[in-house]
Amino acid sequence: MITVRKSEARGHANHGWLDSYHTFSFAGYYDPNYMNFRSLRVINEDFVSPGRGFGTHGHSDMEIITYVLEGALEHKDSLGTGAVIKPGEIQRMSAGTGIQHSEFNNSQTDPVHLLQIWLLPDTKGLQPSYEQREFPLAERHGKLRLVAARDARDGAVKVHQDVDLYAAVLDKDSRISHALQPNRHAWVQVARGSVLLNGLILKNGDAAAVSGESELAIEATADAEFLLFDLA
């Protein structure tokens, strides 16, 4: 079964400096039908104005993944980490027992476009930690590149949950497939462009929840970039 989540059906909040689209219930947006999908709790598509951002705030017991599409995001946290996240890089922050951090657009002239993803951890009360890795375009072009996994295999960042997160960039008319093992589920999030997922069209910002399927066939109907979550 595949259930499409259309881009225009998402929650939307425009704060002037922040234009944000919420795939799942978040902050002032509440939809009882979209609280989460398996361990996937939040996917926010954010556009942050030049020089603006999120001041210091706290999180706990959450795995937070940041995927920058355009621009650069500056990160600082209470672990002493200071970093700039750029396209092709994945940041993972395990909030655990509690962490304070801030995120700002690193440019005074250009906006930053990103996906912020939250996963419910499989264990509460973890020691807070941070990780950031680069995954060059060549590793994601025309293929599914594992970028986050519980066992951190193949150079992926480690997440404390039974999920494999893949990123892919496809040229128009190119195809890839992904086998789902029994009792596994998937979430496909289109970051840009458009694809056919098992014959269903998904455009920029659209997503699909997948259960009870053995294989995902994905064809780009335009140049596309997307994330695929393989979930317990």
C-alpha positions in Angstrom: 0.0 0.0 0.0 1.3 3.5 -0.9 -0.3 6.6 0.5 0.7 9.9 -1.2 1.2 13.0 1.0 0.8 16.0 -1.4 3.0 19.0 -0.9 0.1 21.4 -0.8 -1.6 19.4 2.0 1.3 20.0 4.4 1.1 22.4 7.3 2.5 25.9 6.5 3.9 28.7 8.6 5.4 31.8 7.3 7.1 33.9 9.9 8.7 36.3 7.5 12.3 35.3 8.0 11.2 31.6 8.1 8.9 29.9 5.5 8.3 26.4 6.7 6.2 23.4 5.5 5.4 20.6 7.9 4.9 17.1 6.7 3.8 16.0 10.2 2.2 17.8 13.1 4.6 20.4 14.4 4.3 23.5 16.6 1.0 25.3 15.7 0.1 22.8 13.0 -1.8 19.7 14.1 -3.3 16.9 12.0 -4.2 13.7 13.9 -3.7 11.7 10.7 -0.1 13.0 10.4 1.5 12.8 13.8 4.4 10.5 12.5 5.1 7.5 10.3 6.7 4.7 12.2 9.7 6.3 14.0 9.7 9.3 11.6 8.3 12.2 13.6 9.2 15.4 11.7 10.1 16.5 8.2 10.1 20.3 7.9 11.1 22.0 4.7 12.5 25.3 5.7 13.5 28.5 3.8 15.5 30.8 6.1 16.2 34.4 5.1 19.8 35.7 4.9 21.4 36.3 8.3 18.4 35.0 10.2 17.8 31.7 12.1 16.8 29.8 15.2 18.2 31.2 18.4 19.4 28.9 21.2 16.8 26.3 22.1 16.7 22.9 23.6 15.8 19.3 22.6 15.8 16.0 24.3 15.3 12.3 23.4 15.2 13.0 19.6 17.5 12.1 16.7 17.7 15.3 14.5 19.0 15.1 11.0 19.7 18.2 8.9 19.9 18.0 5.1 20.7 21.3 3.3 19.5 21.7 -0.3 20.8 25.2 -1.0 22.8 27.7 0.9 24.6 27.1 4.2 23.4 26.7 7.8 25.6 27.6 10.7 25.2 25.3 13.8 26.4 25.8 17.4 25.5 23.7 20.4 26.1 23.1 24.1 28.6 20.3 23.3 30.9 23.0 22.0 30.3 22.1 18.3 30.5 24.9 15.8 30.0 23.9 12.1 28.5 25.0 8.8 26.3 22.6 6.9 26.3 22.7 3.1 24.6 20.8 0.4 25.9 17.2 0.2 26.5 17.1 4.0 24.4 15.3 6.6 24.3 16.5 10.2 23.1 14.1 13.0 22.4 15.4 16.5 21.3 13.0 19.2 19.6 15.2 21.8 19.4 12.4 24.4 19.3 13.8 28.0 19.3 17.3 26.6 21.1 19.7 24.3 21.0 23.4 23.5 21.7 24.6 20.0 21.2 27.4 17.5 21.0 27.4 13.7 21.5 30.4 11.5 21.7 31.2 7.8 25.4 31.6 7.3 25.0 34.1 4.4 24.0 37.7 4.6 22.8 37.7 1.0 21.3 34.3 0.1 18.5 32.2 1.6 19.1 28.7 2.9 16.8 25.8 2.0 16.9 22.7 4.1 15.0 19.7 5.4 15.0 19.1 9.1 14.2 15.6 10.1 13.4 14.2 13.5 13.4 10.5 14.4 12.2 9.0 17.7 15.2 7.2 19.2 15.0 3.6 20.2 16.5 4.4 23.6 15.8 7.4 25.9 18.3 9.1 28.1 21.3 8.8 25.7 24.4 10.9 26.0 24.0 13.8 23.6 26.2 13.6 20.6 26.9 15.2 17.2 28.1 14.0 13.8 28.5 15.5 10.4 29.7 13.9 7.1 30.0 14.9 3.5 28.4 12.7 0.8 29.7 14.0 -2.6 27.2 14.3 -5.5 29.1 11.5 -7.3 28.1 9.1 -4.5 24.4 10.1 -4.8 24.1 10.6 -8.5 22.0 7.8 -10.1 22.0 5.7 -7.0 20.8 5.4 -3.5 23.5 6.4 -1.1 23.1 5.3 2.5 23.6 8.5 4.6 22.3 7.5 8.0 21.9 4.1 9.7 21.8 2.5 13.2 25.0 0.5 12.5 26.7 3.4 10.7 27.8 1.1 7.9 29.3 2.3 4.6 30.3 5.6 6.2 26.8 6.6 7.1 26.2 8.8 10.2 24.9 6.8 13.2 21.3 7.1 14.3 19.8 5.5 17.4 16.9 3.9 15.6 16.2 1.0 13.2 16.2 3.1 10.1 18.3 3.3 6.9 18.1 6.7 5.3 19.2 7.0 1.6 19.7 10.1 -0.6 19.6 10.0 -4.4 19.9 12.5 -7.2 18.5 11.3 -10.5 18.6 12.6 -14.1 15.4 12.7 -16.0 14.3 9.3 -17.2 16.8 7.4 -15.0 15.6 4.6 -12.8 16.5 2.9 -9.5 14.9 0.3 -7.3 15.0 -0.6 -3.6 13.9 -3.9 -2.1 11.9 -3.8 1.1 12.3 -6.7 3.4 9.2 -8.3 5.1 7.7 -6.1 7.8 9.7 -3.1 6.7 8.2 0.2 5.6 9.3 3.2 3.6 8.8 6.9 3.4 9.9 8.7 0.2 10.3 12.4 0.3 10.9 14.4 -2.9 13.2 17.3 -2.3 13.0 18.7 -5.8 12.0 17.6 -9.3 9.5 14.7 -9.8 9.5 11.0 -9.8 7.2 8.0 -10.5 7.1 5.7 -7.4 5.7 2.3 -8.5 3.7 4.2 -11.1 2.5 7.0 -8.8 3.6 10.6 -9.6 5.4 12.5 -6.8 6.3 16.1 -7.4 8.5 18.6 -5.6 7.6 18.5 -1.9 5.4 15.4 -2.2 6.0 12.2 -0.2 4.7 8.7 0.1 4.2 6.3 2.9 4.8 2.7 1.9 3.8 -0.5 3.7 3.3 -4.1 2.4 5.4 -3.6 -0.8 8.4 -5.8 -1.6 10.1 -3.4 -4.0 10.1 0.3 -4.8 10.7 1.3 -8.4 11.6 5.0 -8.8 11.9 6.8 -12.1 12.7 10.5 -12.5 10.2 12.3 -14.7 12.4 15.4 -14.3 15.8 15.9 -12.7 15.1 14.9 -9.1 16.5 14.7 -5.6 14.8 12.7 -2.9 15.3 10.9 0.4 14.2 7.3 1.1 13.6 6.1 4.6 13.6 2.3 5.2 11.9 1.9 8.5 11.0 -0.9 11.0 
